[in-house]
Amino acid sequence: MSANEGNSLWPRFLASLLAGILVVGLTACGGGGGGGGVIDPEDSNAMSRALAVKFGGVDAERKEGDPPASNPSDPENPTVSDVPGEEDVTPGETKEISFNADASPSSALAALYAKVTGSDDYFEAGVDQTQSLTKQTNAPITLSFDIPENLGAGEFCVDISVGDTESRTSESEQVCFNVRPEEFSPAAVQARLQGTWELCNGRFLETGTFQGGTLSFSETEYAETGCSGAVVDTFNDTLQYSIGPAFTADDGLFANEFDAEVTESDAPEDVGLQFSGILRVTEQPDELFLNVGEENGSPSARPTGFAGQDPYLRPQSNGGGGGSSTPLEDQAWSFSVNGEVTQDGETQNVSFESPEPVNGLSVPQQQPDESDIVLSDSFSAGFQEACDQFDGEAQVEQLDFTRNGGGEVGTVVELIIDYFADGTCTQDGETQQINVDVRLTYNWTRLE
């Protein structure tokens, strides 16, 4: 008799586990961040759960319900004023807002409250005595909000209030955040960046090929201006890069932060050089503006504009970039997953092919970040569905990511996951050992 014969939990467990596997493949590995699909900013509870609020660099505590209510008839209530009415934010950025708060002469500020309008919880940050003594005469207070990377376009609002040492609470004031279009999120910008770009500067042709989080850069010197004639010399660098939040550049248009480090170079002494720059990728026309800043320059000295710089363009052989610059939400990809699930030495094959193309937003554009957390959450849901109680541990043992292509039609993305779980499953009073090894290969191919 095989290890699974007579095991009534195995079919139910496998079905639930595979449901978690498909959740991972279709949503959790998306190019955004924060794990698991795009957040609607108008879903107040989802918005609140994804938001982080800080005061003085310390995370505010999340609490259920509403902040303490204000008593409008008490003239000694603290007050809040000058809260900005509206602010623009970009997915992935940290947004700071400043406002004034005032406590009565007989008390001092003790707490700051922030609540996503309409949500079931709120944030509370304590104010220590030193801070309180400086906040009795409309001194400015600054709160910072970590905006999730996978936040969709729309608007959400936050109600701000304060409490004093006499347990009195101010009336609240509201700030509303307008989420900039998804095209300026780090994931969307990186997707548009994929592929090859060129800039001819006199006799020097600069070529940059972006593949995932890697930039292959070359500078080719030609004998004649206009990058023509015989090749005189070629220089190559390989850099690892990341895209940061959007901001308003000197010309009043959006740009994104760009950080890179040289990992390989024809000049060995250049390995380790770091750059804190900015970039802007446009589609009509198809142009890349890149200002990498100074070698080993501080992020605080990051450039703020592109004055006097010419854009990089797609090589003519690529037809001006083709489909590689199409926004992720407009791309269609095939999706399939194949592999094996082994329980106590008994192996079953797994095979799934999506009958419909999937949206490009669900396709990982680089090695997924914090994938062990995302995967653990998804697989744990499978265990919980199959068992009244599951006790054990699970972990990702291997996670390999490859990308063949620059994002154009025909690009293939592959993600290999080796996942192991060991524990006990109790169902209807019966406890059995669960020992599962999952090895899967996810495959996405761009169709259009």
Secondary structure, DSSP 8 states (H G I E B T S, - for coil): --TTTT-THHHHHHHHHHHHHHHIIIIIT-SSSSSSS-B-TT-HHHHHHH-EEEETTEE-EEEES------TT-TT--EEE---SEEEE-TT-EEEEEEEEE--TT--EEEEEEEETT-SEEEEEE--HHHHHT-SS-EEEEEEEE--TTB-SEEEEEEEEEEETTS-B---EEEEEEE--GGGSHHHHHHHH-EEEEEEETTEEEEEEEETTEEEEEEEEEEETTTEEEEEEEEEEEEEEEEEEEEE-TTSSEEEEEEEEEEEESSGGGTT-EEEEEEEEEETTEEEEEE--SBT--GGG-----TT---EE--GGGTTTGGGGS-GGG-EEEEEEEEEEEETTEEEEEEEE-SS-EEGGGS-SSS-TTHHHHHHHHHHHHHHHH-SEEEEEEEEEEEEEEEESSSSTT-EEEEEEEEEEEEEEEETTEEEEEEEEEEEEEEEEE--
